[in-house]
Amino acid sequence: MKLDFIKTSIAVAVSALIAYGFYAFNTNANKNLVTVGSFIFLATTLILTIGIRFTLPRTATMARTLSWIFFLTALASNLIFSFAIFKDELYIIINGILLLIYVLIYYWIGQAKQ
């Protein structure tokens, strides 16, 4: 597993632009929380989707598929939170659990032998 600096930089930039979009379109008082939370979640999934190279092709396919699924889940979750009224705790708990589940499954995939 190797980190590609250029692709990682692109992933961070795309995540920052999407997070800024959530900031710009959010009408609630929680816009800073949604902006920072969405950046962390989206950057993590995008970096592990396009910024990491695996040596085993099956592992790479599984990791990228998992990352795209969780990226789209994070995008949908943050889009819902952008237009809904919610408590800060609810946002932190839901996105925190999703992110931790993602990291755990990604770790299992990385540890699996082909």
N, C-alpha and C positions, 0 to 999 in steps of 0.2 A: 504494500500500500504506500503510494507516494503522493505528495501534494504538488499540484501544478500551480505555480504562483500566478500566472496570467489568468487562467480560468477561475482561480479563487478570487482574484481581484474583480473580475467581471461578475461573479456571483454576489460578492459583497455590494458592488455598485447597483446591481439590479434589485437586490433586497432593500437597499437604502432608498431607491426610487419608489418602490412599491410602498414602503413604510411612509415615505413622504406623501404619497397619494392617500393613504389612510389618514394622515394628519390633516391634509387639505380638505378632505370630504367629510371628516368626522364633525358632527354637530353637538356632541355631548361634552360634558366637563372632563371626561376621562380620555381626552384625545392624546395626551402625553403618554399615558399608560399603554394605550393601543399602539401608538407609534413605536415605542421602545420594545414592547412585547412582540409585535409583529416583525420588527427588524431582527430580533434575536432568533425567533423561530424560523423565519424564512431564510435568514443567512445560514443558519446551521444546516437546514435541509438542502439548500442550493449548493453550499460548499461541498457537502458530502455527496451531492449528485454529480456535479460537473468538475469539481476541483480535485477529486481523488482518483488515482489510477490504481487498479488492482492487477495482480499478476495472473490470477485465475479468471477466465472469462465467465464462468457460471456465477462465481461470487460477485463479479462486477455487475452482471445483469440483475441478480437478486437485490443487491444494494441500491442500484439506480432505480429499480422499480419501486422498492420500499420508499426511497427518498422522494420520488415524484408523487407517490400516493400521499405521503405526509405533507409535502409542500402544498398540494392542492387542498388538503384538509385544513392546513394552517391558513391558507388564503381564504377559504370559505368561512372558517371560524372567525377570523379577524374582520371579514366583511360583515358578518352578522353583528359582531360586537361594535362595529363602527356606527351602525344605525339603530341599535337597541339601547335601552336604558338598563344599566346593570351596576352592581356593586364591584368595587375593585377586587375584593376577595374572590368573587366568582370567576372573574377573568383570569386571575393568577392561578387559581386551582385548576381550571379546565385546561388552559394552555400549558401549565406546568406538567400536569399528568400526561398530556399528549406528547410533549417534548421528551419526557423521561421514558415513556413507552417506546418512542421512536429510537432513542439512543440505545436502549436495552436490546431491541430487536436488531438494530444495526451492529451492535457489539456481537451478538450471537452469530450473525451472518459472517462477520469478519473472522470469528474464531472457528467456524466450520471448515472442515477439510473436504476437498472435492473428491 
